[in-house]
Amino acid sequence: MGRLVAWHGVTKWRLVAAGGAVALAVTGVVPGALGAAAAAGTAPGAQGFTITRSSYGVPTKPSQQAFYQQNSGDEYWGTIFRSQLISQLAGASTSISVNYLEGIEHAIGTIDNGDNTRPAARYFIPYLVSAYNALVAAHDPIVSPATYPDLQPAIRALARWNGVTTLGSPAMSIFMNFLEAYEHNVFEGGLNPGEQYTGKINFGDGSLGLGTFGGLGGMATYNLLYHILHQTQGMVPCSTLCYQGDYFAGHGDQLLVESLNDAITILSGTGPQLGQAVNGFGTTDIAKWGFQPALDHDWGSLDPLAVGSTTNCGSSATQNRSTFMMAVDAGRTLTGQDELPPGQSGFISAAGTPSPHLCDQVGLFNDFRYKDMPPT
């Protein structure tokens, strides 16, 4: 049995495969079969695979169904796990190849920025589509094509999305902004002043003097939203601590569609989007709303490496990646690959000349590529 161990920053996941070990080299290309397996969402478990995930050194029980992560606002309430795609994609294949592992790393690494909304897509979109259809049947003005001409195309884009593809996907842009708007409208008194529909509970009400706890990254997580929407029974740890009334104040369908209308307004404008520091697209053409991650990591922020010296390593989109990643094939022949942007060396000479290796791994990071590690 071979063993491949991959470190993803401080979060470590280990994949043990029967029948031989492979090395991991990331190129940023998602194989077609991998994308198809992800889109299907129902692939059977593979023979001979066990995935163990831990965070900050906390061990967890091996499982192909769910993982626990010490990640604020993400998985505290369970059901929706951002790491679930790892087990889904691994379980979709009965063999391990370098290209397949490349695809897993790329698929996980290209999750959206900010609050990592992508894992929630397949849970919320059916409810959103159902709400839209119900309101169309009821001739509700919130779905009027004359008032909201982009609403139906946005619903169509979400319904056709595989829930995995992010880069260049209008559906990813729509869903990210929708879910952020939905949280504001349900849990924070409304995204905009004068919203027609808002939830019953306002986590953002500072007038109570008890602090504010809204936001998908706060207590108003997408898991909490989903459990309320899904009417999950016997929830732990919520139990009797949850509000026993109607969080949606009798307007569950309207809140869903109102939030999508808010997202459409944001994306067609030029102001800031929700969920990451990028602006809207300035057009109502949904085909031009392809998701692009914010270049949110400025490698120049490592200054000052030396007094009076300035580095110019550029910026990168971190998305759902750590800066240090390493993969080791612990088979009969020990091999490995890693990358550590911006570069291996922080040396700057007395004359202010930086090492040629100061920034030479930024390109690897941007393109999901690794470099070979020398054998020891």
Summary of the structure (lengths in Angstrom):
residues: 376
radius of gyration: 22.6
end to end distance: 22.0
largest distance: 74.0
contacts: 1172
relative contact order: 0.15
helix: 33%
strand: 11%
